[in-house]
């Protein structure tokens, strides 16, 4: 069977993607199809969440094995098949593409079609996807990137002088400097 999914974002008006994929494909294949359709890099952690009708998150399917409680089932994308969680039109999932800021795409199974595909395909693309990472996320995942903080500017003052700090990193102040 072929699943036709609609993917939406609450961050960008008129953004959507439609992806067709085999029902027995892995979540890793679906992950890659989504990332390719929005031109995101594949170097960030992502997760799928199976959702109830009101978008309440249930089971998580992670990109890599996480150290989880043995009492909780753990699902990994490359070993979990889409049809294990999605069977009926209207079934919903979230695809969290920015774990640090908890930013997601909303996914709904729109149609189940007979047949089989050679590989997943994006059949409809409208609008520009939101940025993959926020500036804060980019700084945390790549502290050498230039997101507004560099060198002495990091301290918030262009006139900051590192020589004013003592060995412990505190300003050398006397009682006269307190008032």
Order of alpha helices (4+ residues) and beta strands (2+ residues): beta-beta-alpha-beta-beta-beta-beta-beta-beta-alpha
